[in-house]
């Protein structure tokens, strides 16, 4: 059964019962250079985690996930992650992004059952089986080299991730705060935007595209046109690096 986009209501119904504690991410992305990494290193006091991983992203043949701003990926061929927008109203301009992060097998399976209208309800079913039976197709695979910092604050801890994608030669950073409930988002957003605006050479007008969106922009023009048509690019003020 094909899903037809009906605004934020479908997304909200599908994940409302899957939300886990501390799962709402409020984030802001920007293009980074070496000077910003050094700046964050000084603020964070040298604490840093480095990692390298490969993500493969999936969607339906009609791109029902990505046109709804839902991102399901398999990391390093062993674990699935799913990022769902807190809401998706195409005409609403946003200064930050808010996603509900699904990170456990049960909550991802529950979401997929509802979003895909999957006929099977076996709690023990593997996510890979659902992906296969629902005919989800990989549309992007790439490597990410990440430097991650945690900046402790009296109000909210801020995580800064500096990502480099070798396949695209693309550098993008994200500052984010995790909150427990939606009522905490305005406060977190204010703290986050103030932090980002104080970074050197930070573009306050635009939000840099995520790596998967940059990948789609360069490699999958048909998919990008559908995403653009649904208002995702406009509402977030996304900027893309020219190939």
Phi and psi in degrees as GROMACS dihedral restraints (atoms count N, CA, C in turn):
[ dihedral_restraints ]
;  ai    aj    ak    al  type     phi  dphi    fc
    3     4     5     6     1   -83.9    20    10
    4     5     6     7     1   136.3    20    10
    6     7     8     9     1   -88.1    20    10
    7     8     9    10     1   134.3    20    10
    9    10    11    12     1  -105.7    20    10
   10    11    12    13     1   130.9    20    10
   12    13    14    15     1   -63.6    20    10
   13    14    15    16     1   129.7    20    10
   15    16    17    18     1  -126.8    20    10
   16    17    18    19     1    26.9    20    10
   18    19    20    21     1    89.3    20    10
   19    20    21    22     1  -167.0    20    10
   21    22    23    24     1   -68.6    20    10
   22    23    24    25     1   -14.2    20    10
   24    25    26    27     1   -64.2    20    10
   25    26    27    28     1   -41.5    20    10
   27    28    29    30     1   -63.1    20    10
   28    29    30    31     1   -47.0    20    10
   30    31    32    33     1   -59.7    20    10
   31    32    33    34     1   -47.6    20    10
   33    34    35    36     1   -62.7    20    10
   34    35    36    37     1   -39.9    20    10
   36    37    38    39     1   -64.7    20    10
   37    38    39    40     1   -38.7    20    10
   39    40    41    42     1   -69.7    20    10
   40    41    42    43     1   -35.6    20    10
   42    43    44    45     1  -107.7    20    10
   43    44    45    46     1    -1.7    20    10
   45    46    47    48     1   -55.6    20    10
   46    47    48    49     1   -37.7    20    10
   48    49    50    51     1   -92.0    20    10
   49    50    51    52     1     3.3    20    10
   51    52    53    54     1  -105.0    20    10
   52    53    54    55     1    -6.5    20    10
   54    55    56    57     1   -62.9    20    10
   55    56    57    58     1   132.7    20    10
   57    58    59    60     1  -110.6    20    10
   58    59    60    61     1   165.3    20    10
   60    61    62    63     1   -63.6    20    10
   61    62    63    64     1   140.0    20    10
   63    64    65    66     1    59.4    20    10
   64    65    66    67     1    36.4    20    10
   66    67    68    69     1  -106.2    20    10
   67    68    69    70     1    -3.3    20    10
   69    70    71    72     1   -92.3    20    10
   70    71    72    73     1   120.2    20    10
   72    73    74    75     1  -105.2    20    10
   73    74    75    76     1   128.1    20    10
   75    76    77    78     1  -106.1    20    10
   76    77    78    79     1   118.6    20    10
   78    79    80    81     1  -134.9    20    10
   79    80    81    82     1   158.5    20    10
   81    82    83    84     1  -140.5    20    10
   82    83    84    85     1   124.2    20    10
   84    85    86    87     1  -104.0    20    10
   85    86    87    88     1   150.6    20    10
   87    88    89    90     1  -155.7    20    10
   88    89    90    91     1   156.5    20    10
   90    91    92    93     1   -73.4    20    10
   91    92    93    94     1   137.2    20    10
   93    94    95    96     1  -119.8    20    10
   94    95    96    97     1   159.2    20    10
   96    97    98    99     1  -135.2    20    10
   97    98    99   100     1  -179.6    20    10
   99   100   101   102     1   -60.1    20    10
  100   101   102   103     1   -34.1    20    10
  102   103   104   105     1   -64.9    20    10
  103   104   105   106     1   -36.3    20    10
  105   106   107   108     1   -69.8    20    10
  106   107   108   109     1   -36.3    20    10
  108   109   110   111     1   -61.7    20    10
  109   110   111   112     1   -45.0    20    10
  111   112   113   114     1   -62.2    20    10
  112   113   114   115     1   -38.8    20    10
  114   115   116   117     1   -62.7    20    10
  115   116   117   118     1   -44.8    20    10
  117   118   119   120     1   -68.2    20    10
  118   119   120   121     1   -36.6    20    10
  120   121   122   123     1   -58.9    20    10
  121   122   123   124     1   -39.8    20    10
  123   124   125   126     1   -67.6    20    10
  124   125   126   127     1   -44.0    20    10
  126   127   128   129     1   -66.1    20    10
  127   128   129   130     1   -39.1    20    10
  129   130   131   132     1   -82.5    20    10
  130   131   132   133     1    -6.1    20    10
  132   133   134   135     1    74.1    20    10
  133   134   135   136     1    22.0    20    10
  135   136   137   138     1    92.4    20    10
  136   137   138   139     1   -10.8    20    10
  138   139   140   141     1   -71.9    20    10
  139   140   141   142     1   120.1    20    10
  141   142   143   144     1  -150.0    20    10
  142   143   144   145     1   145.2    20    10
  144   145   146   147     1  -119.5    20    10
  145   146   147   148     1   131.6    20    10
  147   148   149   150     1  -113.0    20    10
  148   149   150   151     1   140.8    20    10
  150   151   152   153     1  -152.1    20    10
  151   152   153   154     1   156.0    20    10
  153   154   155   156     1  -130.7    20    10
  154   155   156   157     1   131.5    20    10
  156   157   158   159     1  -148.7    20    10
  157   158   159   160     1   161.7    20    10
  159   160   161   162     1  -117.1    20    10
  160   161   162   163     1   126.3    20    10
  162   163   164   165     1  -110.6    20    10
  163   164   165   166     1   139.1    20    10
  165   166   167   168     1  -121.2    20    10
  166   167   168   169     1   124.7    20    10
  168   169   170   171     1  -100.5    20    10
  169   170   171   172     1   144.9    20    10
  171   172   173   174     1  -121.3    20    10
  172   173   174   175     1   153.7    20    10
  174   175   176   177     1  -157.0    20    10
  175   176   177   178     1   168.8    20    10
  177   178   179   180     1   -76.5    20    10
  178   179   180   181     1   169.8    20    10
  180   181   182   183     1   -66.2    20    10
  181   182   183   184     1   -22.5    20    10
  183   184   185   186     1   -99.2    20    10
  184   185   186   187     1     8.7    20    10
  186   187   188   189     1    61.3    20    10
  187   188   189   190     1    41.8    20    10
  189   190   191   192     1   -65.3    20    10
  190   191   192   193     1   -30.8    20    10
  192   193   194   195     1   -71.7    20    10
  193   194   195   196     1   -60.0    20    10
  195   196   197   198     1   -66.8    20    10
  196   197   198   199     1   -32.4    20    10
  198   199   200   201     1   -71.4    20    10
  199   200   201   202     1   -13.8    20    10
  201   202   203   204     1  -102.3    20    10
  202   203   204   205     1     8.8    20    10
  204   205   206   207     1    64.5    20    10
  205   206   207   208     1    31.0    20    10
  207   208   209   210     1  -105.4    20    10
  208   209   210   211     1   132.6    20    10
  210   211   212   213     1  -126.4    20    10
  211   212   213   214     1   109.1    20    10
  213   214   215   216     1  -111.1    20    10
  214   215   216   217     1   128.6    20    10
  216   217   218   219     1  -140.2    20    10
  217   218   219   220     1   154.2    20    10
  219   220   221   222     1  -110.9    20    10
  220   221   222   223     1   122.4    20    10
  222   223   224   225     1  -103.0    20    10
  223   224   225   226     1   126.0    20    10
  225   226   227   228     1    53.0    20    10
  226   227   228   229     1    31.4    20    10
  228   229   230   231     1    61.4    20    10
  229   230   231   232     1    25.0    20    10
  231   232   233   234     1  -144.9    20    10
  232   233   234   235     1   -18.0    20    10
  234   235   236   237     1  -135.9    20    10
  235   236   237   238     1   141.4    20    10
  237   238   239   240     1  -102.1    20    10
  238   239   240   241     1   142.5    20    10
  240   241   242   243     1  -129.9    20    10
  241   242   243   244     1   148.6    20    10
  243   244   245   246     1  -141.2    20    10
  244   245   246   247     1   124.5    20    10
  246   247   248   249     1  -110.3    20    10
  247   248   249   250     1   124.3    20    10
  249   250   251   252     1  -121.2    20    10
  250   251   252   253     1   132.8    20    10
  252   253   254   255     1   -65.2    20    10
  253   254   255   256     1   141.4    20    10
  255   256   257   258     1   -60.9    20    10
  256   257   258   259     1   -33.3    20    10
  258   259   260   261     1  -160.4    20    10
  259   260   261   262     1   158.2    20    10
  261   262   263   264     1  -139.9    20    10
  262   263   264   265     1    90.7    20    10
  264   265   266   267     1  -114.0    20    10
  265   266   267   268     1   106.4    20    10
  267   268   269   270     1   -55.2    20    10
  268   269   270   271     1   -25.3    20    10
  270   271   272   273     1   -92.5    20    10
  271   272   273   274     1     2.2    20    10
  273   274   275   276     1   -97.1    20    10
  274   275   276   277     1   119.9    20    10
  276   277   278   279     1   -79.9    20    10
  277   278   279   280     1   133.2    20    10
  279   280   281   282     1  -120.6    20    10
  280   281   282   283     1   145.5    20    10
  282   283   284   285     1   -93.0    20    10
  283   284   285   286     1   -24.9    20    10
  285   286   287   288     1  -132.0    20    10
  286   287   288   289     1   172.1    20    10
  288   289   290   291     1  -108.2    20    10
  289   290   291   292     1   142.0    20    10
  291   292   293   294     1  -125.8    20    10
  292   293   294   295     1   121.1    20    10
  294   295   296   297     1  -126.6    20    10
  295   296   297   298     1   144.8    20    10
  297   298   299   300     1   -90.6    20    10
  298   299   300   301     1   122.8    20    10
  300   301   302   303     1   -96.6    20    10
  301   302   303   304     1   115.1    20    10
  303   304   305   306     1   -95.2    20    10
  304   305   306   307     1   121.0    20    10
  306   307   308   309     1  -127.2    20    10
  307   308   309   310     1    -5.4    20    10
  309   310   311   312     1  -110.1    20    10
  310   311   312   313     1   152.4    20    10
  312   313   314   315     1   -56.8    20    10
  313   314   315   316     1   -48.7    20    10
  315   316   317   318     1   -59.6    20    10
  316   317   318   319     1   -42.5    20    10
  318   319   320   321     1   -72.7    20    10
  319   320   321   322     1   -33.4    20    10
  321   322   323   324     1   -68.2    20    10
  322   323   324   325     1   -43.9    20    10
  324   325   326   327     1   -61.5    20    10
  325   326   327   328     1   -43.4    20    10
  327   328   329   330     1   -61.1    20    10
  328   329   330   331     1   -42.3    20    10
  330   331   332   333     1   -64.7    20    10
  331   332   333   334     1   -45.5    20    10
  333   334   335   336     1   -62.7    20    10
  334   335   336   337     1   -40.0    20    10
  336   337   338   339     1   -55.4    20    10
  337   338   339   340     1   -45.3    20    10
  339   340   341   342     1   -76.4    20    10
  340   341   342   343     1   -43.9    20    10
  342   343   344   345     1   -67.1    20    10
  343   344   345   346     1   -40.7    20    10
  345   346   347   348     1   -90.9    20    10
  346   347   348   349     1    -4.7    20    10
  348   349   350   351     1    55.3    20    10
  349   350   351   352     1    44.8    20    10
  351   352   353   354     1   -71.5    20    10
  352   353   354   355     1   134.3    20    10
  354   355   356   357     1   -73.9    20    10
  355   356   357   358     1   -20.6    20    10
  357   358   359   360     1   -88.1    20    10
  358   359   360   361     1   140.7    20    10
  360   361   362   363     1  -125.7    20    10
  361   362   363   364     1    23.8    20    10
  363   364   365   366     1   -72.0    20    10
  364   365   366   367     1   119.5    20    10
  366   367   368   369     1   -65.6    20    10
  367   368   369   370     1   -21.9    20    10
  369   370   371   372     1   -89.7    20    10
  370   371   372   373     1    -1.0    20    10
  372   373   374   375     1   -62.6    20    10
  373   374   375   376     1   141.8    20    10
  375   376   377   378     1   -80.8    20    10
  376   377   378   379     1   145.7    20    10
  378   379   380   381     1   -61.4    20    10
  379   380   381   382     1   -38.5    20    10
  381   382   383   384     1   -61.0    20    10
  382   383   384   385     1   -35.4    20    10
  384   385   386   387     1   -64.9    20    10
  385   386   387   388     1   -42.0    20    10
  387   388   389   390     1   -62.8    20    10
  388   389   390   391     1   -44.6    20    10
  390   391   392   393     1   -57.3    20    10
  391   392   393   394     1   -42.2    20    10
  393   394   395   396     1   -70.1    20    10
  394   395   396   397     1   -48.0    20    10
  396   397   398   399     1   -67.3    20    10
  397   398   399   400     1   -31.0    20    10
  399   400   401   402     1   -86.3    20    10
  400   401   402   403     1     2.5    20    10
  402   403   404   405     1    58.7    20    10
  403   404   405   406     1    38.1    20    10
  405   406   407   408     1   -74.6    20    10
  406   407   408   409     1   138.0    20    10
  408   409   410   411     1  -115.5    20    10
  409   410   411   412     1   140.6    20    10
  411   412   413   414     1   -72.1    20    10
  412   413   414   415     1   134.1    20    10
  414   415   416   417     1  -120.4    20    10
  415   416   417   418     1    -9.2    20    10
  417   418   419   420     1  -156.9    20    10
  418   419   420   421     1   141.3    20    10
  420   421   422   423     1  -143.9    20    10
  421   422   423   424     1   129.7    20    10
  423   424   425   426     1  -158.4    20    10
  424   425   426   427     1   164.0    20    10
  426   427   428   429     1   -98.2    20    10
  427   428   429   430     1   142.8    20    10
  429   430   431   432     1  -123.9    20    10
  430   431   432   433     1   127.3    20    10
  432   433   434   435     1  -104.2    20    10
  433   434   435   436     1   119.5    20    10
  435   436   437   438     1  -121.7    20    10
  436   437   438   439     1   137.9    20    10
  438   439   440   441     1  -114.8    20    10
  439   440   441   442     1   123.9    20    10
  441   442   443   444     1  -122.5    20    10
  442   443   444   445     1   131.6    20    10
  444   445   446   447     1  -121.9    20    10
  445   446   447   448     1   150.2    20    10
  447   448   449   450     1  -120.0    20    10
  448   449   450   451     1   121.6    20    10
  450   451   452   453     1  -106.0    20    10
  451   452   453   454     1   113.6    20    10
  453   454   455   456     1   -77.5    20    10
  454   455   456   457     1   138.1    20    10
  456   457   458   459     1  -137.5    20    10
  457   458   459   460     1   153.7    20    10
  459   460   461   462     1   -66.8    20    10
  460   461   462   463     1   -24.5    20    10
  462   463   464   465     1   -98.7    20    10
  463   464   465   466     1   -59.3    20    10
  465   466   467   468     1  -145.5    20    10
  466   467   468   469     1   137.2    20    10
  468   469   470   471     1   -73.9    20    10
  469   470   471   472     1   137.5    20    10
  471   472   473   474     1  -110.9    20    10
  472   473   474   475     1   127.2    20    10
  474   475   476   477     1   -99.2    20    10
  475   476   477   478     1   132.0    20    10
  477   478   479   480     1  -118.1    20    10
  478   479   480   481     1   124.4    20    10
  480   481   482   483     1  -117.9    20    10
  481   482   483   484     1   122.7    20    10
  483   484   485   486     1  -104.2    20    10
  484   485   486   487     1   111.8    20    10
  486   487   488   489     1  -110.1    20    10
  487   488   489   490     1   139.3    20    10
  489   490   491   492     1  -125.4    20    10
  490   491   492   493     1   127.9    20    10
  492   493   494   495     1  -106.9    20    10
  493   494   495   496     1   107.5    20    10
  495   496   497   498     1   -61.6    20    10
  496   497   498   499     1   -38.1    20    10
  498   499   500   501     1   -61.8    20    10
  499   500   501   502     1   -33.3    20    10
  501   502   503   504     1  -103.0    20    10
  502   503   504   505     1    -9.1    20    10
  504   505   506   507     1    51.1    20    10
  505   506   507   508     1    51.3    20    10
  507   508   509   510     1  -123.7    20    10
  508   509   510   511     1   130.1    20    10
  510   511   512   513     1  -113.3    20    10
  511   512   513   514     1   123.2    20    10
  513   514   515   516     1  -140.9    20    10
  514   515   516   517     1   139.7    20    10
  516   517   518   519     1  -116.0    20    10
  517   518   519   520     1   154.3    20    10
  519   520   521   522     1  -137.6    20    10
  520   521   522   523     1   129.1    20    10
  522   523   524   525     1  -102.3    20    10
  523   524   525   526     1   134.6    20    10
  525   526   527   528     1  -146.9    20    10
  526   527   528   529     1   155.7    20    10
  528   529   530   531     1  -129.7    20    10
  529   530   531   532     1   134.8    20    10
  531   532   533   534     1   -94.7    20    10
  532   533   534   535     1   135.4    20    10
  534   535   536   537     1  -127.8    20    10
  535   536   537   538     1   165.0    20    10
  537   538   539   540     1   -88.3    20    10
  538   539   540   541     1   -34.0    20    10
  540   541   542   543     1  -147.9    20    10
  541   542   543   544     1   163.0    20    10
  543   544   545   546     1   -62.1    20    10
  544   545   546   547     1   -30.6    20    10
  546   547   548   549     1   -64.2    20    10
  547   548   549   550     1   -19.9    20    10
  549   550   551   552     1   -86.9    20    10
  550   551   552   553     1    -6.9    20    10
  552   553   554   555     1   -63.6    20    10
  553   554   555   556     1   -47.3    20    10
  555   556   557   558     1   -56.2    20    10
  556   557   558   559     1   -42.2    20    10
  558   559   560   561     1   -65.2    20    10
  559   560   561   562     1   -45.0    20    10
  561   562   563   564     1   -63.4    20    10
  562   563   564   565     1   -39.3    20    10
  564   565   566   567     1   -63.3    20    10
  565   566   567   568     1   -42.1    20    10
  567   568   569   570     1   -62.5    20    10
  568   569   570   571     1   -44.7    20    10
  570   571   572   573     1   -63.3    20    10
  571   572   573   574     1   -42.9    20    10
  573   574   575   576     1   -66.6    20    10
  574   575   576   577     1   -46.5    20    10
  576   577   578   579     1   -66.0    20    10
  577   578   579   580     1   -37.9    20    10
  579   580   581   582     1   -63.0    20    10
  580   581   582   583     1   -41.8    20    10
  582   583   584   585     1   -62.9    20    10
  583   584   585   586     1   -48.9    20    10
  585   586   587   588     1   -64.7    20    10
  586   587   588   589     1   -38.9    20    10
  588   589   590   591     1   -66.1    20    10
  589   590   591   592     1   -20.9    20    10
  591   592   593   594     1   -89.4    20    10
  592   593   594   595     1    -4.4    20    10
  594   595   596   597     1   -76.6    20    10
  595   596   597   598     1   145.2    20    10
  597   598   599   600     1   -67.1    20    10
  598   599   600   601     1   142.2    20    10
  600   601   602   603     1    53.9    20    10
  601   602   603   604     1    32.4    20    10
  603   604   605   606     1   -88.2    20    10
  604   605   606   607     1   131.8    20    10
  606   607   608   609     1   -83.8    20    10
  607   608   609   610     1   108.4    20    10
  609   610   611   612     1   -82.6    20    10
  610   611   612   613     1   -14.5    20    10
  612   613   614   615     1   -87.5    20    10
  613   614   615   616     1   -33.2    20    10
  615   616   617   618     1  -117.4    20    10
  616   617   618   619     1   157.5    20    10
  618   619   620   621     1  -111.6    20    10
  619   620   621   622     1   124.6    20    10
  621   622   623   624     1   -66.8    20    10
  622   623   624   625     1   144.1    20    10
  624   625   626   627     1   -66.8    20    10
  625   626   627   628     1   146.7    20    10
  627   628   629   630     1   -67.3    20    10
  628   629   630   631     1   165.5    20    10
  630   631   632   633     1   -61.3    20    10
  631   632   633   634     1   -46.4    20    10
  633   634   635   636     1   -61.4    20    10
  634   635   636   637     1   -36.7    20    10
  636   637   638   639     1   -69.0    20    10
  637   638   639   640     1   -38.5    20    10
  639   640   641   642     1   -63.2    20    10
  640   641   642   643     1   -39.1    20    10
  642   643   644   645     1   -61.5    20    10
  643   644   645   646     1   -46.5    20    10
  645   646   647   648     1   -62.7    20    10
  646   647   648   649     1   -43.0    20    10
  648   649   650   651     1   -55.9    20    10
  649   650   651   652     1   -39.7    20    10
  651   652   653   654     1   -85.3    20    10
  652   653   654   655     1   -40.4    20    10
  654   655   656   657     1  -106.0    20    10
  655   656   657   658     1   -23.3    20    10
  657   658   659   660     1  -128.4    20    10
  658   659   660   661     1    76.2    20    10
  660   661   662   663     1   -60.3    20    10
  661   662   663   664     1   -35.5    20    10
  663   664   665   666     1   -65.2    20    10
  664   665   666   667     1   -45.3    20    10
  666   667   668   669     1   -63.6    20    10
  667   668   669   670     1   -40.3    20    10
  669   670   671   672     1   -64.5    20    10
  670   671   672   673     1   -39.2    20    10
  672   673   674   675     1   -60.8    20    10
  673   674   675   676     1   -39.9    20    10
  675   676   677   678     1   -68.1    20    10
  676   677   678   679     1   -39.8    20    10
  678   679   680   681     1   -63.6    20    10
  679   680   681   682     1   -43.9    20    10
  681   682   683   684     1   -64.0    20    10
  682   683   684   685     1   -40.1    20    10
  684   685   686   687     1   -62.4    20    10
  685   686   687   688     1   -34.0    20    10
  687   688   689   690     1   -79.1    20    10
  688   689   690   691     1    -0.4    20    10
  690   691   692   693     1    93.0    20    10
  691   692   693   694     1     1.0    20    10
  693   694   695   696     1   -63.3    20    10
  694   695   696   697     1   -43.5    20    10
  696   697   698   699     1   -66.6    20    10
  697   698   699   700     1   -44.5    20    10
  699   700   701   702     1   -66.7    20    10
  700   701   702   703     1   -46.5    20    10
  702   703   704   705     1   -68.3    20    10
  703   704   705   706     1   -24.7    20    10
  705   706   707   708     1  -100.0    20    10
  706   707   708   709     1    -4.2    20    10
  708   709   710   711     1    59.6    20    10
  709   710   711   712     1    43.4    20    10
  711   712   713   714     1   -74.0    20    10
  712   713   714   715     1   142.0    20    10
  714   715   716   717     1  -118.6    20    10
  715   716   717   718     1   145.6    20    10
  717   718   719   720     1  -123.2    20    10
  718   719   720   721     1   145.4    20    10
  720   721   722   723     1   -80.1    20    10
  721   722   723   724     1   132.9    20    10
  723   724   725   726     1   -73.4    20    10
  724   725   726   727     1   139.0    20    10
